[in-house]
Amino acid sequence: VVGAARRAALFRAFGFWLLRCAQGSAAQRAGLVARVDFC
């Protein structure tokens, strides 16, 4: 039970980090595209 709870917490933390990383890269890519379009 403890192992499952720990795994769930780890998975949740990893999912949150992955989502944040994906959002950051998407925003960075959008900014890069906007910068290219602006130039």
Secondary structure as GFF3:
##gff-version 3
##sequence-region A 1 39
A	DSSP	alpha_helix	2	38	.	.	.	ID=ss1
###
